[in-house]
Amino acid sequence: MTNPSDAPIDATTKTMETRGGKAKRASSRDAISSLQDKVTRLENNTNESRERLDVVENRLDALESRGDGRKDDSHELEDRIETVELENRSLKDGLTELEKAMSVLKAELNIYKTAVANGVVSSPTRVLADVLKPKEFKGSRDAQETGIFLWSMNQYFRNTNIVDESTKVNIVSSYFTNSALLWLRRRCSEEPDRDVPVDTWEELQDEIHEAFYPKNAQRELRSKLRQLKHDNNIHDYVKKFTELKLQITNLGEDEGFSIFMDGLNRWASMELERRGVKDLSHALEEAEAIAKFEKEDSPKPKPKSKGWGDKNAKAEVEKFNHDRPSNNNNRQGRSTKPGER
């Protein structure tokens, strides 16, 4: 029998769901509008900074032209020119920071617009948290750090639908710190008329790779992989081998399998051969599987002696000394009769 109250409950539920969906969509539109307003304000500030920069540069040109025609008051003109140049540099630095901030904000806006278009209705913080942002690039001459940074930046641009090249370059430079930031400053000083030394992300990638990726990195990684040996436990050997293998770009399957088997100790190598491993992935899997047997079969170290060699021998000597009567007791316990010697 049908419950008469079912229909009103269903209708109420649908109404509540509809209202909830509308509220979420309204919240999403408000969030997008708020981000768009921030971008607009930044763009206005950037345009104002550009106009001020043009005014300062015009003043600088006028002062320099006056200096060419008047030799008197040269010191005063030089001081004024230096002051205007400082103001010019300050404006340029501020404009660069504004453009970087605007690029990052536009990237966040693109993320949220894409999420809403795909039906993911949530708060801006939640949506932005779902996109893995790259870590800061310190500029160490390290193949792994450099490679991961370049890859993570490409992933970030793909996930945020950022296609504008100048925006990409500005965003990447905002992640520079330490040596990488010093390198960028030097590159910018080589081309003072430009805010950034390159026009495209592809060009910047090539320069980063040239500056921070060691020239012989692949050869050194291969050498480390061949020198790696199964000295301690097999779990550590597998872990270190995998870390090095993932950094080598063109390591073949057969070559990797041969290097891995050569690095194993005799017992582990024979055990994997007995299990019939024929490829690297199978060898890594079976090596992890026999790790527990390695711990069980490993001989336990014998306790160090403290100068006596065997403990049983030491106990026998102590027992003998305890049971044997001392010479003094023999002398005290015997009565000396006349004539006895």
Secondary structure, DSSP 4 states (H G I P E B T S, - for coil): ---TTHHHHHHHHHHHHHHHHHHHHHHHHHHHHHHHHHHHHHHHHHHHHHHHHHHHHHHHHHHHHHHHH--TTHHHHHHHHHHHHHHHHHHHHHHHHHHHHHHHHHHHHHHHHHHHHTT----HHHHHHHS-PPPPB---S-HHHHHHHHHHHHHHHHHHT---HHHHHHHHHTTB-HHHHHHHHHHHHHSTTSSSS-SSHHHHHHHHHHHHS-TTHHHHHHHHHHH----S-HHHHHHHHHHHHHH-TT--HHHHHHHHHHHS-HHHHHHHHHTT--SHHHHHHHHHHTHHHHHHHSPPPPPPPSSSS-HHHHHHHHHHHHHSPPHHHHHHHS---TT--
